[in-house]
């Protein structure tokens, strides 16, 4: 059962969402809020799974609320339901699950809630429903985690090396390591590798060690510090 809070300063918009949610299975509206301030008080009390969140509200707007929840650790799945069609980049930087433009249609809302269910499930070994985001150039691009081979820190950016090339993504290596420690492993100070891509180690004449990976010809170096853990991981994988 998805526990939902509807956050919108306009009563007709809240009523419309409530009616649509009432027709969906396994969804329960636990509260409504007419402002960001009300929602901020309700989240720790009602512990929702999902926020249906408007952006434009007096006082604390939806985007600021999402940022505050992100920093506080209170992180229900956020689905923006808004009349603004041009703020999706900013929304996804707040780790929104989806961005639905008003007038909200029932089938579109249902798809957004399905995304929220997958986000909340976070299976330990699945990558099918995990996406990395790039907003370079003002356009949102999504990269399925399942296609990633490894990630490397380059200057101020993180580059994801995948089966079809490379993509600069928004998150830092530390954020990615903390969020996806079950599927990523650090092999060097500036490199994370997908565990499932590891095929073995090779030792160079100068004593350095490099990983053999499935999905690309690159051979990321393994630091001395990380070498014992990588050897143990390879034994477990084989």
N, C-alpha and C positions, 0 to 999 in steps of 0.2 A: 504494500500500500504506500503510494507516494503521498507524503505530507506536504501541502502547498500553502504558501502565503502569497496573496495577491497584493501588490503594492502599486497603487495608482491614485492620483489626487482627484480623479473624476469618477463619481459614483456610477454613471452609465457604463463606463469602461470596465469597472470592477464587476458590475452585474452581468455584463456580457460574458466575461471570462468565467464567472462562477457558473452560469448556465451551461456553457460548453463543457466545463470540467465535470459537471453533474452527470453528463451523458457518457462519460468515459469510465471504463472499469478501473478499479484499484487506484483511485485518486480521491484524496480527502482534503478539502480546504480547511485548514486549522485556524486561519485568521485572515483578516483583511487590514490593510493599512492605507491611510490617505496621505501619508507623508513619509519621507525617508527617516525622519526622527522616530515616528511611531514604529516603523519596521525595525529600526536598530534596537528598540526596546523589546520587540516581540521575538526576534530571532533566538536569543538565548533562552527565552521562556518556552516557546512553542517547538523549538528544535525542528524546523522544517527540512525536508529533503530538497525542496525546490522553491525558489523565489521567481514569481512572474513579475517583472520589474519594469515600470515605466522610467523613462529618462528625465523628461521635462516635468519637474514638480517644484513648487515653491519651497524655499529653504534648502534642505539637504536633497540634492537631486539624485537620480538613480545611479548615475555613473560614479559619483562621489561615494554613495552608499556601498556600491560593489567594491570599490577600492578599499574602504574602511574594513569591510568584512574580510577581504583578502588578507589585509595586514593583521587582523585580530585573530585569525585562525578559525573563525566561525565561517565555514565555507559550504553553505548549501549550493546546489547547482543553480546557477543564475541563467534565466532565460529573459532577455530583454524583449518587451512588447512595447513598441514605440512608434510614433508617427515619423520620427527622424529616419531617413533612409541612408544618411551619409556618415553615420558614426560607428559603423561596424568594426572598423580597425581599432578604435579606442575601446569598444566593448570587448573584443577578443583579447586585448591586452590585460583586461580585468579577469581573464580566464572564464569568460562567459561560455556556456554550453551551446547557446544558440541565440539568434538575433532575428526576431519576427517583426515585420513591419505591419502597422495597423492599416486598414481594418483586419484584425486577426481572423483567419478562417479556421474552422474546426479541424479540418484535416491537417493543416499546417501546425496547429497547436499540438495535435496528437503526435506528429513526427518529432517535434521539439521535446516533448515529454519522453518519447522513446530514447532520444539522445541522452536525456538526463538520467534515465535508468541505466544505460550503458556506462555513463560516466560514474555513477554512484557505485556500480558493481565492482569496477576496478579489479578484475580477476588477476591473480598473481602471475600467471604465465601467458596471458593473452595480450596481443598487440593490435588485434584487428580493429578496435574502436578507439585507439589512441592516435592523435594527430599532433604534429608539430606545426606551429604557425610562423609564417613570415609576413611582415608588413612592410618590407622594403619597397620604396617607391609609392607608398600609399595604397597599395593593393594587398588584399588578404589572400595568401596562398597557403594551402594545407598540404602537409606531407605525411602520409601514413607511416607511423612508427615501424610497421611491419617491413617497410622498404629500406629502412636505415641500416647501414653497415657499421659506421662509426661516426663520432662527433669530435670536432677539434676546435679549441679556442684559438682564434686568430685576431690579434689586436683587440679591438673592442667587441668583436663579433663571435658568434658560434656558427660554425659551418657543419651542416649535416651532409655527410657523404652517403649517397644512396645508390641504388642499383642503376639509376639512369643519369646520374650526374651529381651535382652539388646544389645546396640551397642554404642561404644565410637565414638563420632563425632567430627568434626573439629571446629565448631563454638562455641563461648562463649555464655553464657546465655544472656548477654547484646546484642550481635549481633542478636541473635534469637528473643529477645523481640522487638527490634527496627524494625526488618524486617517483623515480623509476628504478630504485636500487635493485628490484627483483629481476629486471631484464637488462640493466646496464652495469658494466664493471669498469672501474678506472684502471688504465694500464700505464698511464703517464700523467704528469701534472696537468697537461693540456689535452688529454685524450680520454674519451669514453668509448667503449666498444659494446655492441650488442652481444650478449653472451651466446645467443644461438648461432652467431656468425663465426665463432672461433673454431678453427680447424686444426690448429697446432702451433708449435713454436719452432723457430729456426734460429740457430746461433751463427752469428757472423764471425769471420776470422779475428776481428778485434775484440771479441768477447761479448758484444752487445747482442740482445735478443729481440726478435721481431715476431709479430703474430702473423700467421697465415689465416686469411679470412675468406669466407664464402661470400660472393657477391661483388668483389672487386679485386684488382691486382695489387692494391696498396698493401704495404707491410708496416703497420704502426709499430714504433719502438716501445718495448716494455722496460720501464725503469727498474733499477735494482731493488728499489723499495717495494714495488708491486709484483716482482717476479715470483716470490713464493706463493702468493695468493693466486696468481694466474696459473701456475703449475698445478695447484690443488684443484682449481676450477676445471682445468682440462681433464684431470683424472676423473672428476665427478661427471663430466659430460661424456666421457668415453666409457 
